[in-house]
Amino acid sequence: MLNIGGLTPFTTIDYPGKLAAVIFCQGCSWRCSYCHNQHLLTTGQRGEIAWEEVLVLLEQRQGLLDAVVFSGGEPTLQPSLPDALVAVRQLGFLTGLHTGGSFPDRLAACLPHLDWVGMDLKAPFDCYDKITGLTGSGTAAEQSAMLLLESAVVHQFRTTVDPFLLQEGRIEKLKQMVAGWGEQLVLQECRPD
Ligand code: SF4
């Protein structure tokens, strides 16, 4: 089942307006310089917490929490994510996802099982490779953003303001791009430490 690198049992800030638990999925194919979760990036590494343990904890939280958010790492890296979302909904929780959009096909498979998505936009799509270290990452992110826009799932586009983004008007370009979709970009502070 899902490879899990960590868990926050209670948070008020990871799903807008809801009390939630956050499951940190192990593994990411990108290497952003400002990544806070370096320990979650290795894909081959076995997770810290068994999925069965998470389900037991969630059963104990029924009626106390509104939602469960899958974060990472990059949750859509793992093909078992749709099944995990179904299991969480069956327990009566809303489902949330934090994603960079690196796997559009897998995001598409998850969307029917999601109530909210927070998608991180790293930069204008033609600048992605410089941040993620992976060629073609901007194309994948753009496809994921389009899928999200076309879906009925409530969502938010947000970006971490790192020094690269501050150059050459990139934040303004990003804001204008998102405004062109009829959406508002949420800015998050970069904390390199
Ligand atoms: S996409 Fe997210 S988890 Fe992956 S390296 Fe970038 S900031 Fe870290």
Residues whose N, C-alpha, C, O or C-beta is under 5 A from the ligand:
A	BS01	SF4	C28 W30 R31 C32 C35 G72 G73 E74 G100
